[in-house]
Amino acid sequence: MELKGKIKQVNDTETVSEKFKKRDFIITTNDNPTYPQHISVQCTQDKVSMLDNLPVGSEVTAHINLRGRLWTSPKGEDKYFNTIECWKLEVTGKVTPSPEKGIAEDDLPF
């Protein structure tokens, strides 16, 4: 599957255990400009380095797999979790840097 959009945010790599690390990022899709979607995607293991020099605002195509798992709580309740996992990331267009957090695009200093 593919997910196309702009990189909104790239988080730091998180080491979960000696054998597992992950890194999340947010892609904003613009299929419907009235209601853009902000999708959380995850890279794991050696794929976390794909995000190392990727600026916020980059237009990308993320090649993804949907993952799901069942967890049974100590009370015996079943819970289901989904993950969108990226295994390949392509820069597909120009990089348009997003404005800094807390600064509106139309805020002029004069």
N, C-alpha and C positions, 0 to 999 in steps of 0.2 A: 504494500500500500504506500501511497505518497501523501504528504501533507505539504502544501505550499503556502508561504507567507513571509512575514518579516520577523526577524529576531527582535523580541521586546526586552528580554532579560536573559542573562546567563549567570547561573549560580556557581559557587565554588564547588570543587570536587569534595565529596563526602566519603570518608573511609569508614565503612560499616563494620568490617572485620579485616583480618589479615588477608583474606582471600577475596574480598568483595569491596569494590568502590563504585560510586555512582555520581552523576552530575545531571542536574535538571536545568532545562531552559524553557522559555516561553516563546511560542510562535503565535503571532497575531495573523489570522486569516482574514481576507477581505472579500470573500465570496459574495457577501451581502454587506455593502458599505454602511448601511443603517445600523446593522447589528454585528460588528466585528467580533470574532471569537478569539479568546486568549487560551491557547491549548498548552498544557504542561506536558513536556516530553522528557524522556530520561535516556541518558547514555550510560552504559555500564562497562566496567573493566577497561580494556585498552581503547575503547571508543570514546572515553571522556576527553582524550586529547584532541578530538575533532573540533572542540569548542575553544581551544586555547587562544587563537588569534582571530576569532570571529567577532567583529564589532556589532554592537547593538545597531539595528537598522538595516542589516544585511537582508536582501531578498534571498530566500533559500527554498530548496526542495528537500524535505526530510523523508528518507525511505524508512518506513516504520513497520513494526509488528505489534499487534495487540496481544497483550498477555493478561491472563486472569488466573486467580488462584483462590482456593477455598481455605479458610482458617476456621477452626472450631475453638471457641473460647472455653475457658475453664468451666463455665456454666453449661457447656454443651450447645451453645448457640452457634449456628453457622454464619460466617461473614464472608462476603466475596469482595475481592480487591482486583482492580484493573490497572494496568500500566501500559503506557504508550512508549515503546522502546525503539530508539533510533539506531540503525546499524550503518547508515550512510547519509552524509550531508553534503549537498551541492549548493554552492553559491550560484544563483541563477540570474541575478541582476545587479544593478548598481547598489552601492551602500549609501543609504540615506540616514545619517545619524539622528537618533531621537533626541529631543530636548532633554536637558538635565532634569532630574526629579525636582519638583517644587517650583519649576519655572514654566509658566505658561508660554506657549508659542507666540502669542500676540502681546506679551508684556514688553513694552518698549521702555528704555531707561530715560526717556525724555517726555 
